[in-house]
Structures are given as structure tokens and as C-alpha cells.
Amino acid sequence: MAEIPDVRPGQVWADNDKRAAGRKVRVVEIDGTHAVVVQVDARGVVDSRMRERRTRIRLDRFKPTSTGYRLVTDVPT
């Protein structure tokens, strides 16, 4: 099984849930057990319609399952 990368600010993750097809988020900060994210468009740019909205996602959801997230763009360590 492939190793799941650490969740770090700047990374872009895609939502695997079929109900949210095409949704991508950029990690803004890590807050204990959650990542604070903003929604981005296909290019990885903050979506202008969602600019002010920040969402918290549990870190254990950042894994490539049907209801998890998959890493799209990594950042240097």
C-alpha cells in the first residue's frame, strides 16, 4: 500500500466523494487534529466565489478512500 503523505500547508488535495466531483482544496494551516482549507479551482487558484470561506477537515480523512482526499500538488518539505 502506498504511503499517505503528511498534510502540510500549501498542498492541494482533491475530494474523492462522487457528490463533490472536481472539488479541490488547498491546506492553509494545520490546527491540531484538523486542516483548515480553502476551495481552489482546477488550476489550484483560490476560487473567487469561495474566497472567504474556510473549512476544517479532520486529518484522518486525507487518505485515498472513496470518502477521503487524494494529494494533487505537494509542497517541498
Number of C-alpha atoms within 10 A of each C-alpha: 3 5 6 11 11 12 21 17 16 16 19 25 25 23 23 20 14 10 9 11 10 12 17 26 27 24 21 18 16 17 12 8 10 16 24 18 23 22 24 21 16 12 8 16 15 17 17 10 10 12 12 11 10 15 14 16 16 13 17 12 15 22 19 15 12 11 15 16 21 20 19 13 12 15 10 6 5
